[in-house]
Amino acid sequence: MSASLALSHVTFGYDGRRVIDDVSVVVRPGEVLAIVGPNSAGKTTLLRLMTRVVMPQQGVVTLDGQDVTRLARVALARAVAVVPQDLALTFPFTALDFVLTGRYPHRPGEFFERVDDVAVARTALAAVAGDHLADRLVSELSGGERQLVLVARALAQRPRVLLMDEPNAHLDLRHQRDLARLIHRLHAEGTTIVLVSHDLNLAAQLADRLLLLAAGRVAALGTPADVLVPETLEAVYGCPVVVDEQETGRPRVSVRWLDDTPVRGGAAR
Amino acid sequence: MITPLRLAGVLSGVGAVAIVSVLAALAVGPARLGPREVAGAVFGTAQDQMSTTIVLGLRLPRIMLAALAGAGLAVAGAGFQAITRNPLADPSLLGVSSGAAFGVVVAQVLGLGPTPLGFVGLTGFAFVGATVAALAVYLVARVGALLPVQTLLLAGVIVGLFFSSAITLMISLVDVMRLGAILHWLMGNLGPVSYGALRFLAIGLAVGIGVVLTQARALNLLAAGEESALQLGVEAERVKRVIFIAASFVTALVVSFAGPIGFVGLIIPHAVRMLLGADNRLLIPTSVLAGAAFLVLADALSRAVIQPSELPVGVITAFCGAPFFIYLLRTRYRRTL
């Protein structure tokens, strides 16, 4: 069963500085929603709000209609998994052990994982073509390999909602393609996916809808074709862009690198 | 990957080492007793009363104290390392042992002695001292939500020095004649101990170590950071608080009965991690046995080197720990400094 995640009039800030300002969005069951926007627009903070790492100061975040601040943390973790931007592990855990931690929310009271937990973890590693990493220490993996292991841990959670924060930041072209195909497959299986990305073209390619965030507010929300229009992007990013078509018919955004014509709107604030 | 079978295998192996260490340590002392006499005393088949008295009455309680202290310090180290996500955290390097020692000295000045009630009071004062020191280090070392290696170690050294000086000051003011003995004790001292004291210590440690063990799996998730742990369903703040209290309590117990012995909490979890990996479900119970074996052997050495006198066991652990610490700093953790 697909799950829906909704933010309703959510406001949040750190030390009085507003990071998220009255954001409302419904992530529909089974859709891929990409959150895009300039640096420090509040993209990662939205993921923190969705996973109750921080609580909204106003408004409410709901999972299938239930306020997430009233859910048990493990219950939320059984439904919602996160692929963070990066991972710093000081201690020598193997990749398989690390992926196995994704099974925790399913049986938090037990000391050992069960045989089927190990099977799920191995399947998750295989799904990212990371079988060969199983016995390697996470601290000794490359950035790209670490990214794969992070995705595998999230898959091992068997989540209904998958949140990914810049998942292809460290990946080379082939691995980016593998990841895109994996997202496609999960989408086809009914997983609800929220993708935070700087890469507008990846977002346009993979997402059903885009949420364009600027200075903590919703600047635009809609299909890639609705959101990725030069006027909107130039106003939000403060730089000239060209929008044409990708091979697949989805919009493609390019920066006009050497164009000095001033743009309307200027920087995001 | 850890399974019940692997855990049992590792624990029987390290347990065997611990038992052999105890048996070997029983043969060390001013009275020359061969393996036959020691075995005779242990298994109750000895002909003469004398060797039985020496082995079971004098040596065994002290060896048991060493074993318990080593087990406790190793687990306290593993616990502090897990919640600070800092592999160099250790009750002595964090100043927690010094805080506990200050508590013990205050309790002694107040006249708490070796009675059951005295043990509770002693441990209580030590526990307050340990938690105050640990909190102080935490507050001084914290940079935002992080505990960087440098500031943590510096804060630990400073807090440790502060409490050591406070101990010296208090003893100088109250009972200057005992200053020498106290300084000796501050190096870690495994003196004569009653079976009643050992029982109290063993029960307290079992509770403290048991509490740490219940959190072992959650601690594995905490290794990837608090945010990640929260997102996997771990109540990170609660886990950290539980371990903080349990590790301080275990440290306080050990310091109350054996003084602030240094470096065990650094050496043992590190060595175990290098050999067996970082999974706390394996690391913590293995550290119990390895810590016990290590301190039993260190104590045997401290009794053997300058017979018929003896060194404080802290001298031996520091001679092992300081080079080990320098090695870790210069190689494994070079990048974090």
Contacts between the chains, C-beta under 8 A, distances in Angstrom:
chain1	res1	chain2	res2	distance
A	48	B	227	7.3
A	51	B	230	7.2
A	51	B	231	4.7
A	52	B	230	7.2
A	53	B	227	5.2
A	53	B	230	5.2
A	53	B	231	6.5
A	72	B	233	7.7
A	73	B	230	6.7
A	73	B	233	4.6
A	73	B	234	7.2
A	73	B	235	6.1
A	74	B	233	3.5
A	75	B	233	7.8
A	76	B	233	7.0
A	77	B	231	6.3
A	77	B	232	5.1
A	77	B	233	3.5
A	78	B	233	7.4
A	80	B	231	7.8
A	81	B	231	7.6
A	82	B	228	7.6
A	82	B	231	4.7
A	84	B	227	7.3
A	84	B	228	6.3
A	87	B	224	5.9
A	87	B	225	7.6
A	87	B	228	7.4
A	88	B	224	8.0
A	88	B	225	6.9
A	89	B	223	6.1
A	89	B	224	6.0
A	90	B	85	5.6
A	90	B	86	7.2
A	90	B	87	5.8
A	90	B	223	7.2
A	90	B	336	7.9
A	91	B	85	7.8
A	91	B	87	6.8
A	91	B	223	5.1
A	91	B	273	6.7
A	91	B	278	3.6
A	92	B	273	6.1
A	92	B	274	7.8
A	92	B	277	5.7
A	92	B	278	4.8
A	93	B	220	7.3
A	93	B	223	6.6
A	93	B	277	6.9
A	93	B	278	5.0
A	93	B	279	7.1
A	94	B	1	7.5
A	94	B	277	6.6
A	96	B	1	5.9
A	97	B	1	6.1
A	97	B	2	7.8
A	97	B	220	7.5
A	97	B	277	7.2
A	97	B	278	7.9
A	97	B	279	6.0
A	98	B	224	7.3
A	100	B	1	7.0
A	101	B	220	5.9
A	101	B	221	5.0
A	101	B	224	7.2
A	101	B	232	6.4
A	102	B	232	7.0
A	104	B	217	6.8
A	104	B	218	7.8
A	104	B	221	5.8
A	104	B	232	5.2
A	104	B	233	6.2
A	104	B	234	7.1
A	105	B	232	5.8
A	105	B	233	3.9
A	108	B	233	5.9
A	108	B	234	7.9
A	110	B	217	7.9
A	111	B	216	7.3
A	111	B	217	6.2
A	111	B	281	6.4
A	112	B	2	6.9
A	112	B	3	6.5
A	112	B	4	6.0
A	112	B	281	7.3
A	113	B	1	8.0
A	118	B	1	6.7
A	157	B	232	7.4
